[in-house]
């Protein structure tokens, strides 16, 4: 396994990375929800569902060619 030659650009521009980061934030919100229940009356499972949808979006985004990132060869090539 090797890093992509343009890994810095991928971290800055890839939608899959952005969506994975958002999913991680939503998962953290789900874990901390019992502590915030007094201030945020959110039903259990909402953040988990949003995290799932975001992760699915990241999977799809990973398969789509992104204009800013498609000029470099991928590590699979």
C-alpha positions in Angstrom: 0.0 0.0 0.0 1.3 3.4 -1.0 0.2 7.0 -0.5 -1.1 8.8 -3.6 1.5 11.1 -5.1 -1.0 14.0 -4.6 -2.1 13.1 -1.1 -1.9 16.7 0.2 -4.2 17.8 -2.6 -6.6 14.9 -1.8 -6.7 15.9 1.8 -7.5 19.5 0.8 -10.0 19.0 -2.0 -11.5 15.5 -2.1 -15.2 15.4 -1.2 -14.8 11.9 0.2 -12.4 13.2 2.8 -14.7 16.1 3.7 -17.7 13.7 4.1 -15.6 11.2 6.2 -14.7 14.1 8.5 -18.3 15.1 8.8 -19.3 11.5 9.5 -16.7 11.4 12.3 -18.2 14.6 13.8 -21.7 13.2 13.6 -20.5 10.0 15.3 -18.9 12.0 18.1 -22.2 14.0 18.5 -24.1 10.7 18.8 -21.7 9.6 21.6 -21.9 12.9 23.4 -25.7 13.2 23.0 -26.5 11.8 26.5 -24.4 14.6 28.0 -26.1 17.3 26.0 -29.7 15.9 26.3 -30.8 18.8 28.5 -29.8 21.4 25.9 -30.5 19.5 22.7 -33.6 17.4 22.7 -32.6 15.2 19.7 -34.1 11.7 19.4 -31.6 8.9 19.7 -30.3 7.6 16.4 -30.6 10.8 14.5 -26.8 11.5 14.4 -26.1 7.8 13.7 -28.5 7.9 10.7 -26.9 11.2 9.5 -23.4 9.6 9.9 -24.5 6.6 7.9 -25.9 8.8 5.1 -22.7 10.9 5.1 -20.5 7.8 5.0 -22.5 6.4 2.0 -22.0 9.8 0.3 -18.3 9.6 0.9 -18.2 6.1 -0.7 -19.9 7.5 -3.8 -17.7 10.6 -3.8 -14.6 8.4 -3.8 -15.7 6.7 -7.0 -16.5 9.9 -8.8 -13.6 11.6 -10.7 -13.0 15.0 -9.2 -11.7 17.7 -11.6 -9.0 19.1 -9.3 -7.7 15.6 -8.4 -7.9 13.6 -11.6 -4.7 14.9 -13.2 -2.5 12.8 -11.0 -2.1 9.0 -11.3 -3.8 7.1 -8.5 -1.8 4.6 -6.5 -3.8 1.7 -8.1 -2.5 2.7 -11.6 
